[in-house]
């Protein structure tokens, strides 16, 4: 039995986006599941739009997702000679011919066909002219007649009439550069592709490519066309839905294993299971689980999956990730301090970026900590400031700032004062964090430490006193 070979052939005219990443993942899993090879090929024949920076961005995205490749990355721009050899073979065997029709003449043919109620297409006027190479001449493939049929790994049995789908399409431009359909067939054949999973937007290319395989004497691989990804409004995925570079998701604080888990569920299923380890995915992925209906991208669902993986991650790993996101905010901290902070947010964090933004008050300088004006106004009224002054004195006298000590002291304080805990909780929280929300008060005070907590309470009381003086 021959080795299964799959591939991912992105064009470096843009970043690796959600749709491309999912295609890469499906092909990677198919190869890994079957002990095959996964090939990475960069289709950079569009020299005007392809850049090395985009190529590197694609490689970075693949690496971040953990989609390693066994061969490549091959560059189509380095394989022009192979394409020209195939084109010459097609010319010699009568499967291709030179065409001297100008683009304007071809447009006129299509308009004429439309006017006659026919499909707009090239009418084959140069087929029998027996032209040779010349300036401005393209090479066209002679479209076959009859039925093109294949068993699609996703959609089942498909058949199309060549006359309906394919005209004599160009395989080499007038400037000598090969066209996509010719190049991809030569590459896939010479690189030994056995299975090709791709988006259904390539469905119209498949009859052309099958015809080229057969004309060149190549074995035809198995094809599978996965449906497109839509937004919740059932429209084609765009930036407003989340169609960004996968590396943007890294910047937003998503974990790569969460992205992989979410992407694989966009169009594939295995019973009712929602969460998969990489080992589980490799063990159970097959094309029978691929859906034939469009997948819907849901950012809330992705966030939910990411929150799950944050809960499951080790403290050490989250400390490293948190440090990276804090540095993006211009904040640095010792790993030991971050190891104290992470457990406070790990049970409820949605992304690491959110965690960084929410915990930043722990690490800011006491004298530059910003206070929420609405929180100050609501929770640090004169009576609350009087209570806060008393609480400050009580906290200053504590033998330590351990959570248990803080818990007992604060509860004893509210019992003695015969008030509800909320009467002091929010004033303390606003004073030490500058915000109206934080992790548990005892945990927050413990991680801040005694000196920092007292300095912040003093500063908050001073600011309120200055505000009162200005208003008097």
Rosetta blueprint (number, residue, H / E / L):
1 X L
2 X L
3 X L
4 X L
5 X E
6 X E
7 X E
8 X E
9 X L
10 X L
11 X L
12 X L
13 X L
14 X L
15 X L
16 X L
17 X E
18 X H
19 X H
20 X H
21 X H
22 X H
23 X H
24 X H
25 X H
26 X H
27 X H
28 X H
29 X H
30 X H
31 X H
32 X H
33 X H
34 X L
35 X L
36 X L
37 X E
38 X E
39 X E
40 X E
41 X E
42 X E
43 X L
44 X L
45 X L
46 X L
47 X L
48 X L
49 X L
50 X L
51 X L
52 X H
53 X H
54 X H
55 X H
56 X H
57 X H
58 X H
59 X H
60 X H
61 X H
62 X H
63 X H
64 X H
65 X H
66 X L
67 X L
68 X L
69 X L
70 X L
71 X E
72 X E
73 X E
74 X E
75 X E
76 X H
77 X H
78 X H
79 X L
80 X H
81 X H
82 X H
83 X H
84 X H
85 X H
86 X H
87 X H
88 X H
89 X H
90 X H
91 X H
92 X H
93 X L
94 X L
95 X L
96 X E
97 X E
98 X E
99 X E
100 X L
101 X L
102 X L
103 X H
104 X H
105 X H
106 X H
107 X H
108 X H
109 X H
110 X H
111 X H
112 X H
113 X H
114 X H
115 X H
116 X L
117 X L
118 X L
119 X L
120 X L
121 X L
122 X L
123 X L
124 X L
125 X L
126 X L
127 X L
128 X L
129 X L
130 X L
131 X L
132 X L
133 X L
134 X L
135 X L
136 X L
137 X L
138 X E
139 X E
140 X E
141 X E
142 X L
143 X L
144 X L
145 X L
146 X L
147 X E
148 X E
149 X E
150 X E
151 X E
152 X E
153 X L
154 X L
155 X L
156 X E
157 X E
158 X E
159 X E
160 X E
161 X E
162 X H
163 X H
164 X H
165 X H
166 X L
167 X L
168 X L
169 X L
170 X E
171 X E
172 X E
173 X L
174 X L
175 X L
176 X L
177 X L
178 X E
179 X L
180 X H
181 X H
182 X H
183 X H
184 X H
185 X H
186 X H
187 X H
188 X H
189 X H
190 X H
191 X L
192 X L
193 X L
194 X L
195 X E
196 X E
197 X E
198 X E
199 X E
200 X H
201 X H
202 X H
203 X H
204 X H
205 X H
206 X H
207 X H
208 X H
209 X H
210 X H
211 X H
212 X H
213 X H
214 X H
215 X H
216 X H
217 X L
218 X L
219 X L
220 X L
221 X L
222 X E
223 X E
224 X E
225 X E
226 X E
227 X L
228 X L
229 X E
230 X E
231 X L
232 X L
233 X L
234 X L
235 X L
236 X E
237 X L
238 X L
239 X L
240 X L
241 X L
242 X L
243 X L
244 X L
245 X E
246 X H
247 X H
248 X H
249 X H
250 X H
251 X H
252 X L
253 X L
254 X L
255 X L
256 X H
257 X H
258 X H
259 X H
260 X H
261 X H
262 X H
263 X H
264 X H
265 X L
266 X L
267 X L
268 X E
269 X L
270 X L
271 X L
272 X L
273 X L
274 X L
275 X L
276 X L
277 X L
278 X H
279 X H
280 X H
281 X H
282 X H
283 X H
284 X H
285 X L
286 X L
287 X H
288 X H
289 X H
290 X E
291 X L
292 X L
293 X L
294 X L
295 X E
296 X E
297 X L
298 X L
299 X H
300 X H
301 X H
302 X H
303 X H
304 X H
305 X H
306 X H
307 X H
308 X H
309 X H
310 X H
311 X H
312 X H
313 X L
314 X L
315 X H
316 X H
317 X H
318 X H
319 X H
320 X H
321 X H
322 X H
323 X H
324 X H
325 X H
326 X H
327 X H
328 X H
329 X L
330 X L
331 X L
332 X L
333 X L
334 X L
335 X H
336 X H
337 X H
338 X H
339 X H
340 X H
341 X H
342 X H
343 X H
344 X H
345 X H
346 X H
347 X L
348 X L
349 X L
350 X L
351 X L
352 X H
353 X H
354 X H
355 X H
356 X H
357 X H
358 X H
359 X H
360 X H
361 X H
362 X H
363 X L
364 X L
365 X L
366 X L
367 X L
368 X L
369 X L
370 X L
371 X L
372 X L
373 X H
374 X H
375 X H
376 X H
377 X H
378 X H
379 X H
380 X L
381 X L
382 X H
383 X H
384 X H
385 X H
386 X H
387 X H
388 X H
389 X H
390 X H
391 X H
392 X H
393 X H
394 X H
395 X H
396 X H
397 X L
398 X L
399 X L
400 X L
401 X L
402 X L
403 X H
404 X H
405 X H
406 X H
407 X H
408 X H
409 X H
410 X H
411 X H
412 X H
413 X H
414 X H
415 X H
416 X H
417 X H
418 X L
419 X L
420 X L
421 X L
422 X H
423 X H
424 X H
425 X H
426 X H
427 X H
428 X H
429 X H
430 X H
431 X H
432 X H
433 X H
434 X L
435 X L
436 X L
437 X L
438 X L
439 X L
440 X L
441 X H
442 X H
443 X H
444 X H
445 X H
446 X H
447 X H
448 X H
449 X L
450 X H
451 X H
452 X H
453 X H
454 X H
455 X H
456 X H
457 X H
458 X H
459 X H
460 X H
461 X H
462 X H
463 X H
464 X H
465 X H
466 X H
467 X H
468 X H
469 X H
470 X H
471 X H
472 X L
